[in-house]
Amino acid sequence: MTTTRDLEKLLGQSINGDMDAFERLYHATSAKLFGVVLRILKNRAQSEDALQDIYVRIWQKAGDFQPGRASIITWMATIARNRAIDIVRRQRPETDIEDAEIEILVSHDTVFEEVVLADEVRQLEYCLDGLEDDRQQIVRLAYLEGWSRAELAERFAQPVGTIKTWLHRSLRQLKECLGS
């Protein structure tokens, strides 16, 4: 599993000319970006060609990435999405395709955000798996099912203060794992 922090590190090494780091970045992210592009272009060969151009752009713009503004996968997916839209526009100049039609075609709210959300969910699941079993259950019950501290204390036969400590420590561990 490659975390956001890992991807940011690889991009940072790429800025300094590390081709091996850029290759690892490519292997860690290309399937996601290919999915974004394929959904827009609807042509596998054309999407593969576009993907190569997208990674050239990512290489060229690596210094522009700002971690505080967006996650690295969101930043990369935006580059991919914009490139795919440019290709659609260039292919159909005679049809005078409207921007609104392109937005419907790419369905920003579904495709793009689904890719980013799926990546974030996978990262969260990976990090949750790193917690002890009872801590995983406590976090899931508290934050996904809305259990109170008192309910958790009863279920796990622990004082409420212990449950609060476990939740605090578990959330800190998740935050570190997620690179936040």
C-alpha positions in Angstrom: 0.0 0.0 0.0 1.3 3.4 -1.0 0.2 6.2 1.3 -0.3 9.8 0.4 2.9 10.6 2.3 4.8 8.0 0.2 3.4 9.5 -3.1 4.4 13.0 -2.0 7.9 11.8 -1.2 8.2 10.1 -4.6 7.0 13.3 -6.3 9.5 15.3 -4.3 12.3 13.0 -5.3 11.2 13.3 -8.9 11.5 17.1 -8.7 15.2 16.5 -8.0 15.5 14.3 -11.1 15.1 10.9 -9.5 13.7 8.8 -12.4 13.4 5.7 -10.2 11.1 7.6 -7.8 9.1 8.9 -10.8 8.7 5.3 -12.1 7.5 4.1 -8.7 5.1 7.0 -8.6 3.8 6.0 -12.1 3.3 2.4 -11.0 1.5 3.4 -7.8 -0.9 5.8 -9.6 -1.2 4.9 -13.2 -4.2 2.6 -12.8 -6.2 5.2 -11.1 -5.4 7.9 -13.6 -6.0 5.5 -16.5 -9.5 4.9 -15.1 -10.2 8.7 -15.1 -9.0 9.1 -18.7 -10.7 6.0 -20.0 -14.0 7.0 -18.6 -13.8 10.4 -20.4 -12.2 9.2 -23.7 -14.0 5.8 -23.9 -11.1 4.5 -26.1 -8.4 2.3 -24.5 -5.6 3.0 -27.0 -6.2 6.7 -27.0 -6.4 6.6 -23.2 -3.0 4.8 -23.0 -1.5 7.5 -25.3 -3.0 10.2 -23.2 -1.6 8.7 -20.0 1.9 9.0 -21.2 1.4 12.7 -22.0 -0.2 13.1 -18.6 2.8 11.8 -16.8 5.1 14.1 -18.8 2.9 16.9 -17.6 3.1 15.6 -14.0 6.9 15.5 -14.3 7.0 19.1 -15.7 4.5 20.4 -13.0 5.9 18.5 -10.0 7.2 21.6 -8.5 3.7 23.2 -8.6 2.2 20.6 -6.2 1.1 22.1 -2.9 0.2 19.4 -0.3 -2.0 21.7 1.7 -4.3 22.5 -1.2 -5.2 19.0 -2.3 -4.1 15.4 -1.9 -1.5 14.3 -4.4 -3.9 11.8 -6.1 -6.5 14.6 -6.5 -3.8 16.9 -8.0 -2.7 14.2 -10.4 -6.3 13.2 -11.3 -7.1 16.8 -12.0 -4.2 17.0 -14.5 -5.4 13.7 -16.1 -9.0 14.9 -16.3 -8.1 18.3 -17.8 -5.9 16.6 -20.4 -8.7 14.2 -21.3 -11.1 17.1 -21.7 -8.6 18.9 -23.9 -8.5 15.8 -26.2 -12.3 15.6 -26.4 -12.4 19.3 -27.3 -9.7 18.9 -29.9 -11.4 15.9 -31.5 -14.7 17.5 -31.9 -14.2 21.1 -33.1 -16.6 20.6 -35.9 -19.4 19.7 -33.6 -19.0 22.8 -31.6 -19.3 20.9 -28.3 -20.3 23.1 -25.4 -18.5 23.1 -22.1 -21.8 22.0 -20.4 -21.8 18.9 -22.6 -18.2 18.1 -21.7 -19.1 18.4 -18.0 -21.9 16.0 -18.5 -19.6 13.7 -20.5 -17.0 13.6 -17.8 -19.4 13.6 -14.9 -17.0 15.3 -12.5 -19.1 14.6 -9.5 -19.2 10.9 -10.1 -16.1 9.7 -11.9 -13.4 12.0 -10.7 -14.6 12.1 -7.1 -15.2 8.4 -7.0 -11.6 7.7 -8.0 -10.3 10.0 -5.3 -12.8 8.8 -2.7 -12.0 5.1 -3.5 -8.3 5.8 -2.9 -9.0 7.6 0.4 -11.3 4.7 1.6 -8.6 2.2 0.7 -6.0 4.2 2.6 -8.3 4.4 5.6 -9.1 0.7 5.5 -5.4 0.0 5.3 -4.7 2.2 8.3 -7.6 0.7 10.3 -6.2 -2.7 9.7 -3.1 -1.5 11.4 -5.0 -1.0 14.7 -5.4 -3.8 17.3 -8.7 -5.7 16.7 -10.6 -4.2 19.6 -9.4 -0.7 18.8 -10.6 -1.2 15.2 -14.0 -2.2 16.5 -14.2 0.8 18.9 -13.3 3.3 16.2 -15.8 1.8 13.7 -18.6 1.6 16.3 -17.9 5.1 17.6 -17.4 6.9 14.3 -19.3 4.8 11.8 -22.2 3.7 13.9 -22.5 6.5 16.4 -22.0 4.6 19.6 -21.5 6.7 22.7 -18.5 6.3 25.0 -20.7 4.8 27.7 -22.1 2.2 25.2 -18.5 1.3 24.2 -17.4 1.1 27.8 -20.2 -1.3 28.5 -19.6 -3.4 25.4 -15.9 -3.7 26.0 -16.1 -3.9 29.8 -13.8 -0.9 30.3 -14.2 2.4 32.1 -15.3 5.4 30.0 -12.0 7.1 30.6 -10.1 4.1 29.1 -12.4 4.1 26.0 -11.7 7.8 25.5 -7.9 7.1 25.8 -8.2 4.2 23.3 -10.1 6.4 20.8 -7.7 9.3 21.2 -4.7 7.0 20.6 -6.3 5.2 17.8 -7.2 8.4 16.0 -3.7 9.7 16.4 -2.4 6.4 14.9 -4.8 6.7 12.0 -3.8 10.3 11.4 -0.1 9.4 11.3 -0.8 6.5 9.0 -2.8 8.7 6.6 -0.1 11.2 6.6 -2.3 14.0 7.9 
